[in-house]
């Protein structure tokens, strides 16, 4: 075979290498390694043979353009995934995340000036054009390798057939390692877009007919601060699995007696969480927006739907809204869509002690920081805040201990606790020890939040304390998605929740049914709005999907 009057051998090799790089580029920072270059993508011979097979046909320009656009889109989406996973810890969703590009440009302009934002946008455009131009050149090289039509076409069809078989799982136990990663990536991304578009359309319809969107007087029955406190990994297992119930119920009984002596009222029940084992943000969003967000695409669709969250409505009612999020260590652009006027991430809370492995600070410090930063009396407006307590997040090693509230200070009092005991690498070799650490961490979280409630008894906020999800089934010894909820505060406000079916005290009835988490937004808005609180039978007017 002669390459006379055709692109040179070196050009063909370089062009094939460019296509190869586009196909094997990882979409996850964890996969970034020189070794990825050694992967053999089955799509590579398919693409090159298709270009060769159409090189002498009228379809050549259309095929070349189509292949270039697909490869360029593949590179752009993979690089977007790399950036998003590195910065925000999740993949890029074109439908829900395109609006973040404007926010990013404004962030650059606000931090470094308009000139820097213009240069950044220009560089991004130049980079995109450069990628497209290189791939256009590469596809042109191989489409000019005008070889006999029949055998390149036959081989191309054979490669495509192998790719389809790989994707459909009909090749038995035989697999080409990483052979169809690029195709799988594009198929998965198309499925994500389809799901997101469907969810977004449905959620926008619900948002448009939200009966509470412009309702007057919402939350006017509340004359004080409201704290929505999520306790990490706090599930129903604490109530009916003996290994956990023996410890946690005893703590709750003591706390119930202590809080009753201070004059506080309590009611408790169970909710159905949209997730278990992790992804707390799905619970936060479902609770606040009243829409069932049980995966990432639905989460982003909820935030893009225009639905007014509980915190949007609180702001409209005259509250100042805030999120206290000690686990947030990266930018969180979705916060504004949740309705938070202010966000206090880990770096904003003033903790000067050592972290407890993944856990950035103990729950006691988080609650003390909330009082210091948001409840010091300088702002006369009522506060409506979400607080995430994370001491009961894996790896559950080590577990802090309560100190006097006046001793919390800047958190350095916790430093010895942060390095006490065996590290996770030792503890996690023994499943029994892991479960015991989990049991201790939940007990610490319960002791802390109930001690905090007692601390506020002279002028108590309305506290809604709830779990975000169960721990993984192997740890929780329970695979349900049910979590506890406690309403603590002045009797007149707490008793309004009687219609929800909550049990007086801190321990729900054993047969208490679980309320779907997405019902909570409407239940809170209706219950704490005069003249008449309404029970859960009246809140499902928005047509949102209930959990299966």
Order of alpha helices (4+ residues) and beta strands (2+ residues): alpha-alpha-alpha-alpha-alpha-alpha-alpha-alpha-beta-alpha-alpha-beta-alpha-alpha-alpha-beta-alpha-beta-alpha-beta-alpha-alpha-alpha-beta-alpha-beta-alpha-beta-beta-alpha
